[in-house]
Amino acid sequence: MAKKTSLSDRHLRILWATIRHYITTAEPVGSKTLVNEYDFSVSSATIRNAMGWLEKAGLLYQPHTSAGRIPSDSGYRVYVDRLLIPNKANQERIEKLLTKQLNWEAGNLEILLRGAAQMLATLSGYIAIITMPQNSTTQVRHVQLVQVAPDRAMLILVTDSYETQSILIELPGEENKSAPNPELNEGELQILSNFLNSKLKGRSLTDLSSLDWRELGREFERYANLIRKVQKELSRRQQLPNSTPIMVRGIAEALRLPEFSELQQVQMLLHLLEEEQDQLLPLIFELPEGDNPGKKVSIKIGSENPLEPLNTCTLVSSVYRQKDVPVGSVGILGPTRMLYENAIALVESVADYVSDALTQAA
């Protein structure tokens, strides 16, 4: 991870130029290249010193001693969070293509989503991933918190179809981590289970993401931290059942990229995409984090992905909705050396298009 340190305007410009050049060429970038190809009114030595500083900050690194530098995962994160400039013209072009090429008038959602997946793969050059919508009528029948260790509880969720799912949750602890938490014993967890059942029983799984969990926390303030943990895990892992089909397109084309040249890495990625899709669901069907309420896209870069086959990839995803309720997801999976502006615009546009189609049809 990058060190928490402030970046000057010059550092940001040099980081931006380095990443843009590396995305285009897949070749390590040197100071002379930046001087020759970008409008820097400073010497090559000044650029080189700044790149060295960025390397010490964990934003760039040298793949070989004599080579130029390439972005780290932390460097890409700064680029995505602070340096990206949305391309409105590109967004409008994508929206026109969607309207022209995707035929929703036929009313067949599966055909629409297959067409959208193929468009995502073709226009991005990466792997497109789209989930079919979940059954929004599945309801919560019962929830139970059971203590399994001094610092952990198991959240058990039973649906109206009697499907049982379990999530391990870390309990809020005291300073002394080795001691059991006296504030949250089994009796307290039962009280909290009763409270959660009173709020969640009869709710559809898709409704859980729209509940005002802040109100729940105030109503049961003593357990606010644990309630937030429950909310986070439900949002992350329970919005989609494991049986939800995932459409995957563009694998063959994406695997021609230089980042996917190692056989073992490709085999792990293919196994995940073809045989272990249930592990992808919590990642792709996740609401964006952050303080920006208008943020629609979630971006996980390299090591931010918890699954090993994705540690050299970036996953850009967004949920699509029916009447403001998240029911499915759209994503692009590619190397961290991704054309982020294009990928974000594609994912956001497709998710909006599918959301509009579903809402109009409801």
C-alpha positions in Angstrom: 0.0 0.0 0.0 1.1 3.6 -0.6 2.3 5.6 2.3 -0.1 8.2 3.5 1.6 11.3 2.2 0.5 14.4 0.3 1.2 14.6 -3.4 2.1 17.9 -5.0 0.6 19.0 -8.4 3.8 18.0 -10.1 3.8 14.5 -8.5 0.2 14.0 -9.6 0.9 15.1 -13.2 3.9 12.8 -13.4 1.9 9.9 -11.9 -0.9 10.6 -14.4 1.5 10.7 -17.4 3.3 7.5 -16.3 0.1 5.6 -15.9 -1.4 6.9 -19.2 1.8 5.9 -21.1 2.0 2.5 -19.4 -1.7 1.8 -20.2 -1.0 2.5 -23.8 2.3 0.7 -24.3 2.6 -1.9 -21.6 6.2 -0.9 -21.4 8.0 0.6 -18.3 8.2 4.3 -18.4 11.4 6.4 -18.1 11.9 10.1 -17.4 13.1 10.8 -20.9 9.9 9.4 -22.3 7.8 11.7 -20.2 9.9 14.8 -21.1 9.7 13.9 -24.9 6.0 13.0 -25.0 4.3 15.2 -22.3 4.4 18.9 -21.8 6.6 19.1 -18.7 8.6 22.3 -18.5 11.3 20.7 -16.3 14.4 18.7 -16.9 14.7 14.9 -17.2 16.6 14.9 -13.9 13.7 16.6 -12.2 11.2 14.1 -13.6 13.5 11.3 -12.6 13.8 12.5 -9.0 10.0 12.9 -8.8 9.5 9.3 -10.1 11.9 8.1 -7.4 9.8 9.9 -4.8 6.7 8.3 -6.2 8.4 4.9 -6.0 9.3 5.5 -2.3 5.7 6.5 -1.7 4.6 3.1 -3.1 2.8 4.4 -6.2 5.4 3.3 -8.8 8.0 0.5 -8.9 10.7 -0.9 -11.1 10.1 -4.4 -12.5 13.9 -4.6 -13.2 16.8 -2.6 -11.9 17.7 -1.0 -15.2 14.1 -0.6 -16.4 11.7 2.4 -16.2 8.8 2.4 -13.7 5.3 1.0 -13.8 2.3 1.8 -11.6 1.6 -0.2 -8.4 -2.0 -1.1 -7.3 -1.8 2.0 -5.0 -0.7 4.1 -7.9 -3.7 3.0 -9.9 -5.9 3.7 -6.9 -4.7 7.3 -6.7 -5.2 7.6 -10.5 -8.8 6.3 -10.3 -9.8 8.3 -7.2 -8.1 11.6 -8.0 -7.0 11.9 -11.6 -9.6 10.4 -13.9 -11.5 12.9 -16.0 -14.9 11.5 -17.2 -15.3 11.5 -21.0 -18.8 12.7 -21.6 -18.6 12.3 -25.4 -17.6 8.7 -24.9 -20.4 8.1 -22.5 -22.9 9.6 -25.0 -21.5 7.4 -27.8 -21.9 4.3 -25.7 -25.5 5.2 -24.7 -26.4 5.6 -28.4 -24.8 2.2 -29.3 -26.8 0.5 -26.5 -30.1 2.0 -27.7 -29.3 1.1 -31.3 -28.0 -2.5 -30.8 -29.8 -3.8 -27.8 -33.4 -4.8 -28.6 -35.5 -4.5 -25.4 -38.7 -4.1 -27.3 -38.8 -7.9 -27.7 -39.2 -8.1 -24.0 -36.8 -11.0 -23.5 -34.5 -10.1 -20.6 -32.0 -12.9 -21.2 -31.5 -11.9 -24.8 -31.0 -8.3 -23.7 -28.4 -9.3 -21.1 -26.5 -11.6 -23.5 -26.3 -8.7 -26.0 -25.1 -6.3 -23.3 -22.4 -8.8 -22.2 -21.2 -9.2 -25.8 -21.1 -5.4 -26.3 -19.2 -4.9 -23.0 -16.6 -7.5 -24.1 -16.3 -6.2 -27.6 -16.0 -2.5 -26.7 -13.7 -2.9 -23.8 -11.5 -5.8 -25.0 -11.8 -7.3 -21.5 -13.9 -10.0 -19.9 -17.6 -9.0 -19.4 -19.5 -10.4 -16.5 -23.3 -10.0 -16.0 -25.6 -11.7 -13.5 -29.1 -12.6 -14.2 -31.6 -10.9 -11.9 -32.3 -12.6 -8.6 -35.8 -13.5 -7.5 -36.8 -10.4 -5.6 -39.7 -12.2 -3.9 -37.3 -14.4 -1.7 -38.0 -13.2 1.9 -36.3 -13.4 5.2 -38.0 -16.0 7.5 -35.6 -15.9 10.4 -32.2 -14.6 11.5 -30.2 -15.8 14.5 -26.9 -14.7 16.0 -25.0 -17.5 17.7 -21.7 -17.0 19.5 -19.0 -19.5 18.2 -16.0 -17.9 19.9 -15.3 -15.1 22.4 -14.8 -12.7 19.6 -17.0 -14.2 16.8 -20.7 -14.9 16.1 -22.4 -16.8 13.3 -25.3 -15.0 11.6 -27.7 -17.6 10.4 -30.3 -16.4 7.8 -33.3 -18.6 6.8 -35.4 -17.6 3.8 -39.1 -18.4 3.2 -38.0 -21.3 1.0 -36.1 -22.7 4.0 -32.7 -22.0 2.4 -30.1 -21.5 5.1 -27.1 -19.3 4.8 -24.5 -18.5 7.4 -22.0 -15.6 7.8 -19.2 -15.4 10.3 -19.1 -11.9 12.0 -16.4 -10.5 14.3 -17.8 -9.1 17.5 -16.9 -5.7 18.7 -14.2 -6.3 21.2 -12.6 -4.8 24.3 -9.0 -3.6 24.6 -8.0 -7.1 25.9 -8.6 -9.2 22.8 -7.9 -12.4 24.6 -10.7 -12.0 27.1 -14.4 -12.8 26.2 -16.4 -9.7 25.6 -18.7 -9.3 28.6 -20.9 -6.9 26.7 -22.0 -9.4 24.1 -22.7 -12.8 25.7 -25.2 -15.3 24.4 -28.1 -13.7 26.2 -27.3 -10.3 24.6 -27.0 -11.9 21.2 -30.5 -13.5 21.6 -31.9 -10.1 22.5 -30.2 -8.6 19.4 -31.5 -11.6 17.3 -35.0 -10.8 18.4 -34.6 -7.2 17.5 -33.2 -8.0 14.0 -36.1 -10.5 13.4 -38.6 -7.8 14.3 -37.0 -5.5 11.6 -36.1 -8.1 8.9 -38.7 -10.9 9.0 -40.9 -10.8 5.9 -38.5 -8.5 4.0 -37.3 -9.5 0.6 -33.6 -10.0 0.3 -33.4 -7.1 -2.1 -35.1 -4.8 0.4 -32.3 -5.3 2.9 -30.0 -2.9 0.9 -32.6 -0.1 1.1 -33.3 -0.3 4.9 -32.2 2.7 6.9 -29.7 0.9 9.0 -28.7 4.2 10.7 -32.2 4.3 12.2 -31.8 0.7 13.4 -28.5 1.7 15.1 -30.1 4.6 16.9 -33.1 2.5 18.0 -30.7 -0.1 19.5 -27.8 2.1 20.0 -25.8 -0.1 22.4 -25.4 -2.6 19.5 -24.9 -0.1 16.7 -21.4 -1.4 15.8 -22.6 -5.0 15.5 -25.6 -3.9 13.5 -23.3 -2.1 11.1 -21.3 -5.3 10.7 -24.5 -7.3 10.0 -25.5 -4.7 7.4 -22.2 -4.8 5.7 -22.1 -8.6 5.5 -25.7 -8.9 4.3 -25.0 -6.3 1.6 -21.8 -8.0 0.6 -22.8 -11.6 0.6 -26.6 -12.1 0.8 -28.0 -10.0 -2.0 -27.5 -12.8 -4.5 -28.2 -16.5 -3.9 -25.4 -18.9 -5.0 -27.6 -20.2 -7.8 -27.7 -16.9 -9.7 -26.4 -17.6 -13.3 -23.4 -15.5 -14.5 -22.9 -14.7 -18.1 -19.2 -14.4 -19.1 -18.0 -13.1 -22.5 -14.7 -12.1 -24.0 -12.4 -14.5 -22.3 -10.5 -15.6 -25.5 -9.8 -12.0 -26.6 -8.8 -10.8 -23.1 -6.3 -13.7 -22.5 -4.3 -12.4 -25.5 -3.2 -9.5 -23.4 0.5 -9.6 -22.2 -0.7 -9.7 -18.5 -2.2 -13.1 -19.1 0.9 -14.8 -20.5 1.6 -17.1 -17.5 -0.2 -20.5 -17.9 -0.8 -21.0 -14.2 -2.4 -17.6 -13.7 -4.7 -18.2 -16.7 -5.7 -21.6 -15.4 -6.6 -20.2 -12.0 -8.6 -17.4 -13.6 -10.5 -19.8 -16.0 -11.3 -22.1 -13.1 -12.8 -19.2 -11.1 -14.8 -18.0 -14.1 -16.1 -21.4 -15.1 -16.2 -23.6 -12.0 -16.4 -21.2 -9.0 -18.7 -18.5 -10.0 -20.3 -18.4 -6.6 -17.1 -16.8 -5.3 -17.5 -14.0 -7.7 -21.0 -13.1 -6.6 -20.1 -11.2 -3.4 -17.5 -9.2 -5.4 -19.5 -8.2 -8.5 -22.7 -7.6 -6.6 -21.4 -4.9 -4.2 -22.6 -1.4 -3.8 -19.8 1.2 -4.2 -18.0 2.4 -1.1 -17.2 5.9 -0.3 -18.8 9.2 0.7 -20.0 10.2 -2.7 -23.8 9.4 -2.9 -23.8 9.7 -6.7 -21.1 7.0 -7.1 -22.4 4.1 -9.2 -19.4 2.0 -9.9 -17.3 -0.2 -7.6 -13.6 -0.6 -8.6 -11.3 -3.3 -7.1 -7.7 -3.0 -8.2 -5.2 -5.9 -8.0 -4.6 -6.9 -4.4 -7.8 -5.2 -3.3 -9.5 -8.3 -4.7 -9.7 -11.0 -2.0 -9.5 -13.9 -4.5 -6.0 -14.9 -5.6 -6.8 -15.4 -9.3 -7.9 -11.7 -9.4 -4.8 -10.3 -7.6 -3.4 -9.1 -11.0 -6.8 -7.9 -12.3 -9.1 -5.0 -11.9 -12.9 -5.6 -11.5 -15.2 -2.7 -12.4 -18.8 -3.4 -11.5 -22.2 -1.8 -10.9 -25.6 -3.1 -9.9 -28.6 -2.7 -12.1 -32.0 -2.1 -10.4 -35.7 -2.6 -10.7 -37.5 0.4 -9.2 -34.5 1.4 -7.2 -34.0 -2.2 -5.8 -30.6 -3.8 -6.8 -31.4 -7.1 -8.6 -28.3 -7.9 -10.7 -24.9 -6.7 -11.6 -22.7 -5.7 -14.6 -18.9 -5.9 -14.6 -15.7 -5.8 -16.6 -12.7 -7.8 -15.5 -9.3 -7.0 -17.0 -5.6 -6.3 -16.1 -4.8 -3.5 -13.7 -3.3 -1.8 -16.8 -6.9 -1.0 -17.8 -8.3 1.9 -19.8 -10.3 2.9 -16.7 -12.2 5.8 -18.3 -13.7 3.5 -20.9 -14.4 0.6 -18.6 -16.2 2.8 -16.1 -18.3 4.5 -18.8 -19.2 1.1 -20.3 -20.2 -0.5 -17.0 -22.2 2.5 -15.8 -24.0 3.0 -19.1 -25.0 -0.7 -19.4 -26.2 -0.8 -15.8 -28.3 2.3 -16.3 -29.7 0.9 -19.6 -30.7 -2.4 -18.0 -32.2 -0.6 -15.0 -34.3 1.6 -17.2 -35.5 -1.4 -19.2 -36.5 -3.4 -16.1 -38.2 -0.5 -14.4 -40.3 0.4 -17.5 -41.3 -3.3 -17.9 -42.4 -3.6 -14.2 
